[in-house]
Amino acid sequence: MEAFRLEELLSHLEPLTPEIRFRDLVSRPTFKAGLIAFSPGGTADPKQITHSDRDVLCYVLRGCGRLRADGTLTPLEPGMLCHVPAKTPHDFAATGEELLLLYVLIETPPAE
């Protein structure tokens, strides 16, 4: 069992790019969970990522932003939960203050 304090974790986020910081909290063979933060003023058209074998669930903890997936922009605010199916190109961006998400990557079974 593990318990985390959000404020303590924020000081330990690692840079992924100049605009993105993250930290994995739990990593298992079939899922991974952690925090990811997006600074405002990033690239106007950030590169989209795709997880070929994992669904993404993100819960907005702080800030406002947007999710771009399947050509659709979805505004994000605290309390929202997003689901991005495996193989869906997507990206997130902050539109105000820093956007902080709790993410879970869940392995999906191969299509039969």
C-alpha positions in Angstrom: 0.0 0.0 0.0 1.2 3.5 -0.8 -0.2 6.9 0.0 1.0 10.1 -1.7 0.7 13.8 -0.8 0.2 15.8 -4.0 2.1 18.9 -2.8 5.2 16.7 -2.0 5.0 14.9 -5.4 4.9 18.2 -7.4 8.4 19.1 -6.3 9.7 15.8 -7.8 8.2 16.0 -11.3 10.9 15.3 -13.9 11.2 17.2 -17.2 10.0 15.4 -20.3 10.2 18.5 -22.5 10.6 22.2 -21.6 6.8 22.4 -21.3 6.0 19.0 -19.8 7.0 17.5 -16.4 5.9 14.1 -15.1 6.4 11.4 -12.5 5.3 7.8 -12.6 3.7 6.7 -9.2 2.7 3.1 -9.8 4.0 0.8 -12.5 2.8 -2.7 -13.1 2.9 -5.0 -16.1 -0.7 -4.1 -17.2 -1.0 -0.4 -16.0 1.0 2.7 -15.1 -0.2 5.7 -13.1 1.3 9.0 -12.4 1.2 12.8 -12.6 1.9 14.9 -15.7 2.0 18.8 -15.8 1.8 21.0 -18.9 3.1 24.6 -18.7 1.2 27.3 -20.6 2.7 28.7 -23.7 3.9 25.5 -25.2 4.2 24.7 -28.9 1.1 25.9 -30.8 0.8 22.6 -32.6 2.4 19.9 -30.3 3.3 16.5 -31.7 0.6 14.0 -30.9 1.4 10.7 -29.2 -0.2 7.3 -29.6 -0.2 4.4 -27.2 -0.6 1.3 -29.4 -1.6 -1.1 -26.6 -2.9 1.1 -23.8 -5.9 3.1 -23.1 -5.3 6.5 -21.3 -7.5 7.8 -18.5 -6.7 11.3 -17.2 -8.2 13.2 -14.3 -7.8 16.9 -14.3 -6.5 17.9 -10.8 -5.6 21.6 -11.5 -5.6 24.2 -14.2 -7.4 24.5 -17.5 -6.4 23.2 -20.8 -7.5 21.1 -23.7 -7.3 17.6 -25.1 -6.9 17.1 -28.8 -7.9 13.6 -30.1 -9.4 12.4 -33.3 -9.4 15.9 -34.6 -11.6 17.1 -31.8 -10.6 19.7 -29.2 -12.1 19.1 -25.7 -11.8 21.9 -23.1 -10.5 20.6 -19.7 -11.1 21.9 -16.2 -10.6 20.5 -12.7 -12.8 17.5 -12.0 -13.0 16.2 -15.6 -12.1 12.6 -16.5 -10.9 11.9 -20.0 -10.6 8.5 -21.8 -8.4 8.1 -24.8 -8.6 4.7 -26.5 -5.5 2.8 -27.5 -4.2 3.8 -31.0 -5.7 7.2 -30.8 -3.3 10.1 -31.6 -3.7 12.7 -28.9 -2.0 15.6 -27.0 -2.8 17.9 -24.1 -2.0 21.6 -23.6 -2.5 24.2 -20.8 -4.6 27.1 -21.8 -4.2 29.1 -18.6 -2.2 28.2 -15.6 -0.3 24.9 -15.4 -2.5 21.9 -16.3 -2.0 19.0 -13.9 -3.3 15.6 -14.7 -3.4 12.2 -12.9 -2.9 9.7 -15.6 -3.5 5.9 -15.9 -2.3 3.9 -18.8 -4.2 0.6 -19.0 -3.0 -2.3 -21.2 -5.7 -3.3 -23.7 -5.9 -6.9 -25.0 -4.9 -7.5 -28.6 -7.8 -7.5 -31.1 -8.8 -11.0 -32.2 
